[in-house]
């Protein structure tokens, strides 16, 4: 669809540096065979709206016979979002989902009371050199939904709203923004978008959301005359009209935000919850590894191994 023309004449100024509430420089983490850059949670900022985890994965080049092997592991209290720019891998979960994840599509797994999943490179992909690059995020669920049964949604690239014109192309992945709504069922107000801007193009951040942030994937953006390069996340003050301007080589951004949750969230390993007691219960259930009768199941077709809780012996 075309970019809505009424956004252009009303495009606010680019704001001031005081509009940036938090500037986050991601931390590099080795996940065994490839590196991620983790922006959330950060020492000065745990969440942006409901987004509580944000990893840039790659770009990483794999040689023949190499690939990603993230063994089955559990989640509670959150929804995972996998969005790829390059490459592909196979998602399996304890719901029976067996989905190939490809660039431009959205994959939304609601953990709720508990789900287990794995992410691996397929054997056919390992037959040649290949690359992977993308973003993996977690969205913390409101208390009313954090104990709901797990679910999974996949929507292909063609199903997501795309707004374009004036040197920009924006794909809305989750939530509502710029008068559009993405098809994924969410449980709180939010937005998550992939934007490609040509040099000098301007993009207003969506209004009507309490928290708003951007992550610079490539190129640079200019705010109040200052340039911010790739690998930076900026969180803006609520309510201020903000427009980002692409630098001289253009930019690719991830935009994220939404309403804040009604209370704190606690994180332990892959678990998110509104209470420490819920974290402890999930931890004990995973350590017990009763995949026949317990809280967690292993993904059908990928149940020969799993990731133990850190510090626990492999069973």
KEKE-3310 file (N, C-alpha, C; in steps of 0.2 Angstrom, whole numbers, plus 5000, padded with zeros to 4 digits):
npx = (5004:5002:5012:5004:4998:4996:5005:5016:5015:5014:5025:5035:5048:5065:5067:5076:5092:5089:5078:5081:5079:5086:5101:5107:5121:5123:5128:5140:5137:5142:5134:5138:5146:5141:5138:5129:5121:5116:5103:5093:5088:5095:5107:5103:5090:5077:5066:5057:5042:5032:5043:5056:5067:5080:5089:5102:5105:5119:5126:5131:5142:5141:5150:5150:5141:5140:5130:5115:5111:5101:5096:5081:5073:5065:5051:5042:5028:5030:5031:5039:5047:5053:5062:5069:5082:5091:5094:5088:5080:5074:5060:5054:5042:5034:5021:5019:5022:5031:5040:5047:5057:5058:5066:5057:5045:5034:5035:5027:5027:5018:5022:5016:5009:5019:5031:5041:5054:5064:5078:5085:5097:5092:5096:5097:5100:5113:5121:5128:5137:5131:5121:5116:5105:5097:5083:5079:5067:5059:5042:5035:5021:5005:4999:4987:4987:4999:4999:4992:4987:5000:5004:5005:5009:5011:5015:5016:5028:5020:5008:5010:5007:5013:5020:5025:5035:5041:5054:5055:5052:5042:5038:5026:5027:5021:5007:5000:5002:5005:4992:4989:4987:4995:4993:4995:4989:4990:4993:4993:4994:5005:5020:5029:5042:5050:5060:5066:5076:5080:5094:5093:5079:5064:5057:5043:5041:5028:5014:5004:5008:5015:5029:5043:5055:5071:5081:5096:5100:5108:5118:5115:5107:5100:5098:5093:5104:5115:5124:5120:5126:5125:5120:5116:5104:5090:5080:5065:5059:5043:5028:5034:5035:5043:5055:5065:5079:5087:5104:5118:5121:5109:5098:5093:5081:5074:5059:5051:5040:5027:5013:5017:5019:5009:5016:5032:5044:5051:5066:5073:5085:5078:5065:5051:5042:5029:5031:5043:5041:5034:5044:5053:5045:5044:5057:5060:5052:5058:5070:5067:5063:5052:5045:5035:5024:5025:5026:5032:5034:5044:5049:5040:5049:5061:5067:5077:5087:5091:5092:5100:5095:5105:5119:5114:5116:5118:5104)
npy = (4994:5012:5025:5035:5050:5061:5061:5067:5082:5085:5082:5082:5091:5086:5084:5086:5082:5080:5074:5060:5048:5037:5030:5016:5004:4990:4974:4962:4944:4927:4914:4901:4897:4907:4925:4937:4953:4961:4971:4973:4965:4980:4988:5001:5001:4991:4987:4992:4998:4984:4976:4966:4959:4960:4955:4956:4946:4939:4948:4932:4920:4904:4889:4875:4862:4867:4876:4883:4877:4877:4870:4861:4871:4880:4892:4904:4916:4925:4931:4926:4933:4931:4938:4938:4944:4939:4922:4907:4896:4882:4881:4872:4867:4863:4862:4856:4863:4865:4874:4883:4897:4912:4926:4942:4937:4935:4927:4922:4916:4912:4910:4909:4899:4889:4883:4874:4875:4873:4879:4877:4874:4868:4852:4852:4865:4866:4860:4869:4884:4897:4911:4920:4932:4942:4948:4944:4944:4946:4948:4954:4947:4953:4952:4946:4937:4930:4917:4909:4896:4890:4896:4898:4908:4911:4922:4926:4936:4943:4945:4956:4973:4986:5001:5014:5026:5042:5040:5029:5013:5004:4990:4984:4974:4970:4974:4991:5006:5021:5022:5009:4991:4976:4958:4949:4942:4952:4956:4967:4985:4989:4992:4986:4987:4986:4996:5004:5017:5029:5039:5054:5053:5055:5049:5049:5045:5034:5041:5041:5030:5025:5021:5023:5017:5015:5005:5005:4996:4996:5008:5025:5037:5053:5065:5079:5085:5077:5062:5045:5029:5012:4998:5004:5008:5019:5026:5036:5051:5050:5056:5066:5074:5065:5064:5054:5055:5049:5045:5049:5038:5031:5021:5007:5002:4996:4998:5000:4998:5003:5002:5002:4989:4984:4982:4976:4966:4950:4941:4926:4916:4909:4913:4923:4933:4939:4937:4931:4919:4912:4911:4902:4891:4887:4885:4873:4864:4862:4857:4845:4838:4830:4825:4818:4819:4831:4849:4854:4849:4841:4846:4838:4827:4833:4828:4822:4828:4842:4858:4860:4867:4881:4877:4865:4847:4838:4829)
npz = (5000:4998:5005:5018:5013:5022:5032:5028:5026:5039:5046:5060:5068:5069:5082:5098:5106:5119:5118:5118:5129:5133:5128:5121:5120:5113:5120:5116:5114:5115:5108:5105:5092:5085:5086:5095:5097:5111:5115:5124:5139:5147:5157:5160:5156:5156:5148:5133:5131:5130:5126:5131:5128:5116:5103:5091:5079:5071:5056:5051:5044:5038:5035:5024:5030:5042:5054:5063:5079:5091:5104:5111:5122:5136:5139:5148:5151:5141:5124:5110:5096:5080:5067:5052:5041:5032:5026:5034:5046:5055:5065:5078:5090:5106:5104:5092:5081:5066:5058:5044:5045:5037:5028:5031:5036:5050:5065:5079:5094:5108:5124:5137:5150:5148:5136:5124:5113:5098:5088:5072:5059:5043:5036:5022:5020:5025:5016:5008:5008:5019:5025:5040:5047:5058:5069:5086:5098:5114:5120:5134:5143:5148:5165:5165:5155:5156:5160:5151:5139:5128:5111:5093:5080:5062:5050:5033:5023:5014:5020:5029:5033:5022:5021:5009:5001:4997:4999:5008:5015:5025:5035:5044:5058:5071:5080:5081:5070:5062:5057:5053:5055:5061:5057:5068:5083:5097:5115:5122:5119:5106:5095:5081:5069:5053:5045:5030:5024:5012:5008:5018:5019:5029:5044:5054:5071:5077:5084:5100:5107:5122:5126:5115:5104:5094:5084:5076:5062:5051:5042:5046:5057:5059:5072:5078:5072:5075:5072:5072:5073:5066:5076:5088:5100:5103:5115:5117:5125:5132:5123:5116:5100:5087:5074:5064:5053:5039:5037:5026:5019:5019:5029:5039:5050:5066:5073:5089:5103:5114:5126:5143:5155:5169:5181:5188:5179:5181:5177:5173:5167:5153:5156:5160:5171:5182:5195:5207:5212:5202:5193:5200:5201:5187:5184:5193:5187:5175:5178:5184:5173:5168:5155:5151:5160:5166:5167:5156:5138:5126:5109:5096:5085:5088:5100:5107:5114:5125:5132:5148:5163:5168:5177:5181:5181:5165:5159)
capx = (5000:5006:5012:4998:5001:4995:5010:5022:5015:5014:5031:5037:5055:5068:5068:5083:5096:5086:5072:5083:5079:5091:5105:5110:5126:5122:5133:5141:5136:5143:5130:5141:5146:5139:5138:5123:5122:5110:5102:5088:5088:5101:5108:5099:5083:5075:5060:5054:5035:5032:5048:5060:5073:5081:5095:5103:5108:5123:5127:5136:5143:5142:5153:5146:5140:5139:5123:5113:5108:5099:5093:5075:5073:5058:5049:5035:5027:5032:5030:5045:5046:5059:5062:5075:5084:5095:5095:5082:5081:5068:5057:5050:5040:5030:5014:5019:5024:5037:5040:5053:5057:5062:5066:5051:5039:5033:5034:5025:5026:5016:5024:5011:5011:5025:5032:5048:5056:5071:5079:5091:5098:5091:5102:5098:5104:5120:5125:5131:5139:5125:5122:5110:5105:5090:5082:5075:5064:5053:5037:5032:5014:5002:4998:4980:4989:5005:4998:4987:4990:5004:5001:5010:5006:5016:5012:5022:5030:5015:5003:5011:5006:5019:5019:5031:5034:5045:5061:5055:5048:5041:5034:5023:5027:5017:5003:4997:5006:5003:4985:4989:4987:4998:4989:4996:4985:4994:4989:4994:4996:5012:5021:5036:5042:5056:5060:5072:5076:5085:5098:5089:5072:5062:5051:5040:5039:5021:5011:4999:5011:5018:5036:5045:5062:5073:5087:5099:5103:5113:5118:5115:5101:5102:5093:5096:5111:5120:5123:5120:5128:5122:5122:5113:5096:5088:5073:5064:5054:5036:5024:5038:5035:5050:5056:5072:5082:5092:5111:5120:5121:5103:5098:5088:5079:5069:5056:5048:5037:5020:5012:5021:5015:5006:5021:5039:5044:5058:5069:5078:5086:5073:5058:5049:5036:5027:5033:5049:5038:5032:5051:5055:5041:5046:5064:5060:5048:5062:5075:5064:5063:5047:5042:5029:5018:5026:5023:5035:5035:5049:5046:5040:5054:5067:5066:5083:5091:5088:5097:5098:5095:5112:5122:5112:5119:5114:5101)
capy = (5000:5018:5029:5039:5057:5066:5061:5071:5089:5086:5079:5086:5092:5080:5084:5088:5077:5079:5069:5054:5047:5032:5028:5009:5001:4982:4970:4956:4938:4921:4909:4895:4896:4913:4930:4941:4959:4961:4978:4973:4971:4984:4991:5007:5001:4984:4986:4997:4996:4977:4972:4965:4956:4962:4952:4956:4939:4940:4943:4927:4916:4897:4885:4869:4857:4871:4880:4885:4872:4879:4864:4863:4875:4882:4899:4906:4923:4930:4929:4927:4936:4930:4941:4937:4948:4934:4915:4903:4890:4878:4881:4866:4868:4857:4862:4852:4867:4864:4880:4886:4904:4915:4934:4946:4934:4936:4921:4924:4911:4914:4904:4908:4895:4885:4880:4872:4875:4873:4882:4873:4874:4861:4848:4854:4871:4865:4857:4874:4890:4901:4916:4921:4939:4944:4950:4940:4948:4944:4953:4952:4947:4956:4947:4942:4932:4926:4909:4906:4891:4892:4896:4900:4911:4912:4926:4927:4943:4946:4947:4961:4980:4989:5008:5016:5032:5048:5037:5025:5007:5002:4984:4983:4967:4969:4980:4997:5012:5025:5020:5002:4985:4970:4953:4945:4944:4954:4956:4974:4990:4989:4992:4984:4988:4986:5002:5005:5024:5031:5045:5060:5052:5057:5045:5051:5039:5033:5043:5037:5025:5027:5020:5022:5017:5013:5001:5006:4990:4998:5015:5030:5041:5060:5068:5086:5087:5072:5056:5039:5024:5005:4995:5009:5008:5025:5026:5043:5053:5049:5061:5071:5072:5064:5061:5052:5057:5044:5048:5050:5032:5028:5017:5002:5003:4992:5003:4996:5002:5002:5003:4999:4984:4987:4980:4974:4959:4947:4937:4921:4912:4910:4914:4930:4932:4945:4936:4927:4912:4909:4909:4896:4885:4885:4882:4867:4860:4861:4853:4838:4835:4825:4827:4814:4821:4837:4855:4855:4844:4842:4847:4832:4827:4836:4827:4818:4832:4848:4863:4860:4874:4883:4874:4859:4842:4836:4822)
capz = (5000:4998:5012:5019:5012:5027:5037:5026:5028:5047:5049:5065:5068:5071:5090:5101:5109:5125:5117:5119:5136:5135:5123:5123:5116:5114:5122:5112:5118:5111:5109:5103:5085:5082:5091:5095:5100:5115:5117:5130:5144:5147:5164:5162:5153:5156:5143:5129:5131:5133:5124:5137:5126:5109:5101:5084:5077:5065:5051:5052:5038:5040:5030:5022:5035:5048:5055:5070:5083:5097:5107:5114:5129:5138:5140:5151:5153:5136:5117:5106:5089:5076:5061:5048:5035:5028:5028:5036:5050:5056:5072:5081:5097:5109:5101:5086:5076:5062:5053:5041:5046:5031:5029:5030:5039:5057:5069:5085:5099:5115:5129:5142:5155:5146:5129:5123:5106:5096:5081:5069:5052:5040:5033:5015:5020:5027:5010:5005:5012:5020:5030:5044:5050:5060:5076:5090:5103:5118:5122:5141:5143:5154:5170:5164:5150:5156:5162:5146:5136:5123:5105:5088:5074:5057:5044:5028:5021:5010:5025:5033:5030:5020:5019:5006:4997:5000:5000:5014:5015:5032:5036:5051:5060:5076:5083:5077:5069:5056:5054:5051:5061:5059:5058:5074:5089:5103:5121:5124:5114:5104:5088:5080:5062:5050:5040:5026:5022:5008:5011:5019:5020:5036:5046:5060:5075:5078:5091:5103:5111:5128:5125:5108:5103:5087:5084:5070:5060:5046:5040:5052:5058:5062:5077:5081:5069:5077:5068:5077:5068:5067:5083:5093:5102:5107:5118:5117:5130:5130:5121:5111:5092:5085:5067:5062:5047:5037:5035:5019:5015:5021:5035:5041:5057:5069:5078:5094:5108:5116:5133:5148:5159:5176:5186:5186:5177:5183:5172:5175:5161:5147:5159:5162:5175:5186:5202:5208:5213:5196:5190:5203:5199:5180:5185:5196:5182:5169:5181:5185:5166:5167:5149:5149:5164:5169:5164:5149:5134:5121:5102:5092:5080:5091:5107:5109:5118:5127:5136:5155:5167:5170:5183:5183:5176:5159:5160)
cpx = (5004:5006:5007:5001:5000:5000:5016:5021:5016:5020:5034:5045:5058:5070:5075:5086:5093:5080:5074:5084:5085:5095:5109:5115:5125:5129:5134:5141:5138:5138:5132:5141:5144:5138:5132:5125:5116:5109:5097:5088:5095:5101:5104:5092:5081:5070:5059:5047:5035:5038:5054:5067:5074:5088:5096:5108:5112:5124:5132:5136:5144:5145:5149:5147:5139:5132:5122:5110:5107:5094:5086:5076:5066:5057:5043:5035:5029:5030:5036:5043:5053:5058:5069:5076:5087:5094:5088:5085:5074:5066:5053:5048:5035:5023:5013:5021:5030:5037:5046:5053:5062:5061:5059:5045:5039:5031:5033:5023:5024:5018:5019:5013:5017:5025:5039:5049:5063:5072:5086:5091:5096:5097:5103:5101:5111:5124:5129:5133:5132:5126:5115:5110:5098:5089:5077:5073:5059:5049:5035:5025:5011:5000:4992:4982:4995:5004:4993:4991:4995:5001:5006:5007:5012:5012:5018:5022:5024:5009:5004:5010:5013:5017:5025:5029:5039:5052:5061:5050:5048:5036:5032:5023:5022:5013:5001:5002:5004:4997:4984:4989:4990:4993:4989:4992:4990:4989:4990:4995:5003:5013:5028:5036:5049:5056:5067:5071:5081:5088:5093:5082:5070:5056:5049:5039:5031:5019:5006:5002:5015:5026:5037:5053:5064:5080:5090:5103:5109:5113:5119:5109:5104:5096:5097:5103:5116:5118:5124:5121:5124:5125:5120:5106:5095:5081:5071:5059:5047:5033:5028:5037:5042:5050:5063:5073:5087:5098:5112:5120:5114:5103:5092:5087:5074:5066:5051:5045:5030:5019:5016:5017:5014:5011:5027:5038:5051:5060:5074:5079:5082:5066:5057:5043:5035:5029:5039:5046:5037:5039:5053:5052:5043:5053:5064:5057:5053:5068:5073:5063:5058:5043:5036:5023:5019:5023:5026:5035:5041:5046:5046:5045:5060:5067:5072:5087:5088:5093:5095:5098:5102:5114:5119:5115:5115:5111:5100)
cpy = (5006:5021:5034:5046:5062:5066:5066:5078:5090:5084:5083:5087:5086:5079:5087:5082:5075:5075:5062:5052:5042:5030:5021:5007:4994:4979:4963:4949:4932:4916:4902:4894:4903:4919:4934:4948:4961:4968:4978:4966:4974:4987:4997:5007:4993:4983:4993:4995:4989:4973:4972:4961:4958:4960:4953:4950:4940:4947:4938:4922:4909:4893:4879:4865:4861:4874:4881:4878:4874:4874:4866:4866:4878:4890:4899:4913:4928:4927:4931:4929:4935:4933:4941:4942:4944:4927:4912:4898:4887:4879:4875:4868:4862:4857:4858:4856:4865:4869:4882:4894:4907:4923:4937:4943:4936:4929:4923:4918:4913:4908:4903:4904:4890:4883:4879:4872:4875:4877:4879:4875:4868:4858:4850:4861:4871:4862:4862:4880:4894:4906:4917:4928:4940:4947:4945:4944:4944:4950:4950:4952:4950:4951:4943:4937:4928:4919:4906:4901:4894:4892:4899:4903:4912:4916:4928:4934:4946:4948:4953:4968:4983:4996:5011:5022:5037:5045:5032:5019:5004:4996:4984:4976:4965:4975:4985:5002:5015:5023:5013:4997:4979:4964:4949:4947:4945:4955:4963:4979:4990:4991:4990:4984:4988:4991:5003:5012:5025:5037:5051:5059:5053:5052:5047:5045:5039:5037:5039:5031:5028:5027:5020:5022:5015:5009:5002:4999:4991:5005:5019:5034:5048:5062:5074:5087:5082:5065:5050:5033:5017:5003:5000:5008:5015:5024:5033:5044:5052:5056:5066:5069:5071:5061:5060:5053:5052:5048:5048:5044:5028:5024:5012:5002:4997:4997:4999:5001:4999:5004:4999:4994:4987:4985:4978:4967:4956:4942:4932:4916:4913:4911:4921:4929:4939:4944:4931:4920:4909:4907:4903:4890:4882:4882:4875:4862:4858:4856:4846:4835:4829:4827:4823:4817:4828:4843:4856:4849:4846:4843:4840:4832:4830:4835:4823:4821:4838:4852:4862:4867:4875:4881:4868:4853:4840:4829:4818)
cpz = (5000:5005:5012:5018:5017:5032:5034:5027:5035:5050:5054:5064:5070:5079:5092:5104:5116:5125:5118:5126:5138:5128:5125:5118:5117:5116:5118:5117:5113:5113:5106:5095:5081:5087:5090:5099:5104:5117:5123:5133:5145:5155:5165:5159:5152:5150:5139:5128:5134:5130:5129:5135:5119:5108:5093:5083:5070:5063:5052:5046:5040:5034:5029:5028:5042:5049:5062:5073:5090:5100:5110:5121:5130:5139:5144:5151:5147:5129:5113:5099:5085:5069:5057:5042:5030:5031:5030:5041:5052:5064:5073:5088:5100:5108:5095:5080:5072:5056:5051:5042:5041:5032:5027:5033:5046:5060:5076:5090:5106:5119:5134:5148:5154:5139:5129:5115:5104:5089:5078:5062:5049:5037:5026:5015:5021:5021:5007:5010:5013:5025:5034:5047:5052:5067:5080:5096:5107:5120:5129:5141:5149:5159:5168:5159:5151:5158:5157:5143:5130:5116:5100:5082:5069:5052:5039:5026:5018:5014:5029:5030:5028:5018:5015:5002:5000:5002:5006:5012:5022:5032:5043:5053:5066:5078:5078:5076:5063:5053:5052:5057:5057:5061:5065:5080:5095:5109:5125:5118:5112:5097:5087:5072:5060:5044:5036:5023:5018:5011:5012:5020:5028:5038:5053:5064:5076:5084:5094:5107:5117:5128:5117:5108:5096:5088:5077:5067:5055:5044:5046:5051:5061:5066:5079:5078:5071:5074:5073:5072:5070:5073:5089:5094:5105:5109:5119:5123:5128:5128:5116:5104:5090:5078:5066:5055:5045:5035:5028:5015:5016:5027:5035:5048:5059:5074:5082:5099:5110:5123:5138:5152:5166:5182:5184:5183:5179:5178:5175:5169:5155:5150:5161:5166:5180:5194:5202:5209:5207:5192:5193:5201:5192:5180:5187:5191:5177:5172:5182:5178:5165:5161:5147:5153:5167:5165:5157:5145:5129:5114:5099:5086:5082:5098:5110:5114:5120:5131:5143:5158:5169:5177:5185:5178:5171:5161:5154)
residu = (UNK:UNK:UNK:UNK:UNK:UNK:UNK:UNK:UNK:UNK:UNK:UNK:UNK:UNK:UNK:UNK:UNK:UNK:UNK:UNK:UNK:UNK:UNK:UNK:UNK:UNK:UNK:UNK:UNK:UNK:UNK:UNK:UNK:UNK:UNK:UNK:UNK:UNK:UNK:UNK:UNK:UNK:UNK:UNK:UNK:UNK:UNK:UNK:UNK:UNK:UNK:UNK:UNK:UNK:UNK:UNK:UNK:UNK:UNK:UNK:UNK:UNK:UNK:UNK:UNK:UNK:UNK:UNK:UNK:UNK:UNK:UNK:UNK:UNK:UNK:UNK:UNK:UNK:UNK:UNK:UNK:UNK:UNK:UNK:UNK:UNK:UNK:UNK:UNK:UNK:UNK:UNK:UNK:UNK:UNK:UNK:UNK:UNK:UNK:UNK:UNK:UNK:UNK:UNK:UNK:UNK:UNK:UNK:UNK:UNK:UNK:UNK:UNK:UNK:UNK:UNK:UNK:UNK:UNK:UNK:UNK:UNK:UNK:UNK:UNK:UNK:UNK:UNK:UNK:UNK:UNK:UNK:UNK:UNK:UNK:UNK:UNK:UNK:UNK:UNK:UNK:UNK:UNK:UNK:UNK:UNK:UNK:UNK:UNK:UNK:UNK:UNK:UNK:UNK:UNK:UNK:UNK:UNK:UNK:UNK:UNK:UNK:UNK:UNK:UNK:UNK:UNK:UNK:UNK:UNK:UNK:UNK:UNK:UNK:UNK:UNK:UNK:UNK:UNK:UNK:UNK:UNK:UNK:UNK:UNK:UNK:UNK:UNK:UNK:UNK:UNK:UNK:UNK:UNK:UNK:UNK:UNK:UNK:UNK:UNK:UNK:UNK:UNK:UNK:UNK:UNK:UNK:UNK:UNK:UNK:UNK:UNK:UNK:UNK:UNK:UNK:UNK:UNK:UNK:UNK:UNK:UNK:UNK:UNK:UNK:UNK:UNK:UNK:UNK:UNK:UNK:UNK:UNK:UNK:UNK:UNK:UNK:UNK:UNK:UNK:UNK:UNK:UNK:UNK:UNK:UNK:UNK:UNK:UNK:UNK:UNK:UNK:UNK:UNK:UNK:UNK:UNK:UNK:UNK:UNK:UNK:UNK:UNK:UNK:UNK:UNK:UNK:UNK:UNK:UNK:UNK:UNK:UNK:UNK:UNK:UNK:UNK:UNK:UNK:UNK:UNK:UNK:UNK:UNK:UNK:UNK:UNK:UNK:UNK:UNK:UNK:UNK:UNK:UNK:UNK:UNK:UNK:UNK:UNK:UNK:UNK:UNK:UNK:UNK:UNK:UNK:UNK:UNK:UNK:UNK:UNK:UNK:UNK:UNK:UNK)
# end
